Amino acid sequence: MVYIEEAHPVDAWQDDDNIKAHIFLAQARTLDERCVVAGTCVTQLGLGIPALVDRIDNSTERAYTAWPDRL
């Protein structure tokens, strides 16, 4: 799994499902911030697979275009 930029951050386009689930994340501004959120995601979801984190310039997301499903 590659953790990329937030699809529905509170400072851009917050999704109703995130509001219902009490997920309120701002878009990461630094790689360290993105790594913290990715680690929280891995822990909270109980992922048993390795997780990598896209660079802050979103080069992996752009190269593989995770649209419309960011899975």
Residue, then its C-alpha position, 0 to 999 in steps of 0.5 A: m500500500v502507498y499512502i498518498e495525499e488525503a482525498h477528503p481533508v478538512d481544509a479542502w473537501q471534507d466527505d460526509d462519511n468522514i464526518k460521520a466516522h469522526i475523521f478530521l484530517a488536514q492535508a499534510r504540509t510536510l513529509d513528517e506530517r504525512c508519515v504520522v497520519a499514515g502510521t495512524c491509518v495503518t494502526q487504526l485499520g489494523l493493516g497487515i501489509p507493508a505501507l509506504v508513504d508517497r513523497i510530499d510532492n505526490s510523485t507516486e500518486r501522479a505517476y499511477t493516478a489513483w483516481p477515481d478509487r484511491l485503493 
